[in-house]
Amino acid sequence: MRNIRTKWAMRANDGTNRYNFLDRIFNHLFHRVLFFPECEFHFLVPQIIKKNPNCDLLITIAYPHSIHSGAARAKKKYPSIFPKKWIADCGDPFFLNPFSNAPKYFERYEREWCEACDYISIPIEEGKCGYFPEYHDKIRIIPQGFDFTKTPISVYSKNEVPIFAYAGALYGKRNPIDFIEYLSTLDKKFVFRIYSRNPLPSIYKEILGDRLENVIGKTRKECIWELSKADFLINVTNPSAVQSPSKLIDYGIAQRPILDINIPFDNPNMILRFLEGDYSNSHKIDNLDSYRIENVAKRFLDLVIEDKSK
């Protein structure tokens, strides 16, 4: 695995990289037109491939998709040493993603890497519509991989006061403010725990008071452990069919019932049933074993083995 050292700091700062005033200015000015600073990967990936010639298999991972376009650039510059097989792995689509709103001129770069790679791996079948139809024959469905041995869970026992939880970001089309407002109208005791990287908007706490807890800074392992103690979990459904949140796999590992809610919130009867302990309409996570990292790794290697056998 080769991590790419960038000159410019990414917006999704983990606290270990600088993100100063100059970074913020350049991000503000050039993110929309150049996808800055992610575009830097387009120029850094070829140097990594040059230093690691003649591999049997290359797997490039997006986001950002400039890693894929960088690999396509490397294939043009160094065709004689480029890996024998190249799989472009995409958690989410890019140009045809309804959330990205990419400028038209970025279509060229996506077409270049789609043309140059051997396979495009995506996590769900529905995601195919996020890619140009002429490349659908290259698409293989390979789910995201998780090491289940690193995510222990608690032995569940029913909580005296119902506890339900959500993990992840809440923003834009995933803003559950009307769900929060509905919960505030209920004359019931409960605790709604939201696990997030950053503090939630203060309006959430103003509406729900002590019945809302915002837990910040938990690692994924710690978060799954805590989720496994809840009575049930909340999944804010994705308005786009081409994406599926990876948190659903974490929810599946936690082994607690899952309540799907839409934005805007439109099914108060369901939350009432869950609060009473009726989980008959829980979201089902099928074939959880298919997400085990050892099975996912085998799916990638099988693509190379299949081609060699032809």
N, C-alpha and C positions, 0 to 999 in steps of 0.2 A: 504494500500500500504506500502510495506517495502523496503526502500532504503538500499542498501548493502554498508557498510563502508569497503573500501579496505585499505590494508596496503600500497600497491604499487600504485603510481599515474598512471592514464591512459594517453595514448598519446593524446587523444582528450581532452586536458586540457581546462577548461572553464575560467581559470584565478583565480579561488578561491582555487584550490588545488595545492599543491607543485608539481613541476616537475623538480627535480634537476639533477645534473650531474650523480649521482649514478643511478637514474631512467633511464636516457638516456643510460647508459652503459648496464644495465640489459636488457633494451628493445632491444638494438642492438644485444646483444649476444643470447637472448633466444626467441625473438618473433617468428621467423620462425619455430623453432623446438618445442616450447611449447605453442605458442600463448600467451606468457607472455606480459602484466600482466593480460590479460583477464582470464587466466586459474585459477586465484585465486578464482573466483566465484564458481568454481566447489566444493571447500572446504568450502565456507562460507554459501551457500544456505541451506545445511542440518541443520545448527544451527538455522537458522530462522524458518524453518518448525518445528523443535523440540520445539521452544518457542511458536508456534502457532498451537497446535495440533487439529486434528479432524475437520478441515474446511470442508464445503460442496463443495467448488470449489477453485481450485488453477489455476491461470493463470500466467505462466512464459513467460517473454518477451525477445526475442533475437533481436538484437545483444547485448551482445555476447552470443553465443550458449552454453558456459560453464555454463550459468544459467540453461539451460535445463538439461545438464549432471549432474549438482549439484542436481537438483530435482530428477533425476533418482537414484542418489547415496543415497539421503534421503529416497526414497521409499524402497530401500534395507535395510537400517539401521533401519528405524522406520516404518515398515509396519502397525503396529497397530494404529498409530496416523496420518498416511499420509492422506491428503485430499481425500474425496470420489470420486471426479472427478478432472482430471487434463487436462488442455488445454495448449499445447505448441504453443505459438504465434510466428510466424516467418515473419519478414518484408522481409528478404532475405534468400535464402538457404545457406547452409554452405559447406558440403563436395562436393556436386555435382555442386556447384557454379563455373562457369568457371573463375571467378575473384579471388577466394580464394586460389586455388592451395595448398590445405591442404595436409600435409604428409599423407601417406597411413594409418598410425597407428591411425589417428583420426577417421577413419571410424567406429571403434569399439564404440567410445563414442556416435556418432550420432545414430548408430543402437540401442544402449542401451536406449537412451531417446525416440526414435521413438517407440520402443517396449513397454516401460513402460507407456507412456502417453495414455490418452483416445482419445484425438483429437489433430490434428495439424491444426492450423488456418493459412492460408496464404492469402495475399490480392488479388491475381489475379489467374485465372484459368490456365494461361500459366505457372505459377510457379510450377505446379505439377512435371514437368520434372526435377526439382532441388532436388527431393527426391527419395529415393529408391522405386521402384515399389511395393514392398510387403507391403508398408505402405500407399499406395494411398487411401485405403478405410477409413483411419482415417482422411483424409484431408477434411477440410471445408473451403469454400471461405468466408472470413469475411474481408471487406476492412478496411483500417486504419480509425480511428475515429477523427473527428475535431469538436471543439465547435464553430459553426458558429456565436454564439452571441458575441464571443470575437474577431471577426475579421471584424470590420466595413469597408466599402469601400467608396470611394469618388464618387461624381456624375461626370461622365465622360463628358468632352468637348474636341473636336478635338484640338490638339496642332498646333500652327502656323508652327513650324518646327517638322517633324515627330520624335516621341520619341518611341523607342522600348527597351525592357528590358529583362534581364535574371537574375534569382536568383539561387544561389547555387554555388557549387564548380566546377571548371574546371580543369581536370587533366587527364593524361594518355590517354585512348581511348576516353575521352570526351574533349580533347584539341581542341578548335575551331580556331587554328591559321590560317588555310587556309580560313575559313569564314571571319576572321578579315582582312586578306590580300585582299580578294575579295572586301570587303566593302571599302577598301582604294582606289580601282580603280574607284569607282563611283563618278561622278561629280554631287553630290547631297548634299543638306543640310540635316542632320539628327543628332540625338543624340542617341547613344547606351549606355544604363545604365546597368552595371553589379553589382548586389548586392551580396556581399560575406563577409565571416567572416575575411578573410585575404587579404592583398594587392595582386593584380594580377601581373604576370610577367611583368616587365617593357617593354618587347618587344611589348606587346599589345598597350600600350600608344604610343610607338615610331612609330608604323605603322599607327594608326588612329588619333593621336593627340587630338585636342579639341573635336572631334566627339565621343570620348569614355570617359565615366565617370564611375569611380569605387567607389561605395558607400559601406562603410565598417561599420559593427557593428550595423546594424539595427536589432531590434527584429522581430520575425515572424509577429506580429501584425502590426508593423510599415511598414514592407516590403510589406505586402499585400495591405495596404493603398496606398503606393507609386505605386505599380504595377497597381492598378486600375485606375491610372491617365495616364498610357502609352497608346499609340495608339494600340500597339500590343505587344505580348510577344514571346520570343524565347524559344523553347524547344529543347535541344540537345538530339536526340533519343538515347535510350539505345541499345548498340550492343548485349545485352543478353536478350532473350525473357523471362527469368525466373524472371526478376526484372522490376519494374515500379516505376519511381521516384515519391515520395510523393509530390514534388513541383507541379505536375500537378493538384493536388487537390487545392493547394493554388492558382494556376492560374485560376482554375474554379471558386473559390470564388471571385477572382478579377474581373471576368466577362469581360475580354478583349480577343480579338481574339488571337489564338495561332498558331505560325508558327513552324512546325517541320523542323529541319535541321539535315542532316546526317553528320557524321565524317568518312571519309573526305567529305567536302562540295561538293555537286554535283548538286544543283538545283538553279542556279542564277536567273532564270526567276521568281521563286516564291517570292524571297525577293523583286524583282522589282515591282511585282504586289501588294505586301503588302505595299510598300512605296507609291504606288499610291492610296491606300485605298481600294484595291480589296481583301477582306478577304474570298472569296468564298471557298477557300480550307483550311480553318482554322481547326485545330485539335478540335474535339468535345469531351467534357467531358460528358459522359452519366450518367444518374441516380445520379446526384450530391447529392441528399438527402440520398442516401445509405451511404454516408460518415459522416452524422451527428452523433455526438457522442452518442446521445440518441438511435438512430437506431442500431448502432454498439454494444452498451452495451446490447440491447435486444437480438441481435443475439447470443451473448455469453451465456446469461441466458437461452435462448431457448434450447440450447444443454442440459443443466441440466434438464430442465422441460420435454423435450422429453424423456430423459432416465428414469425419474421417472414414466412417464406414460406408459412405456412398461411393 
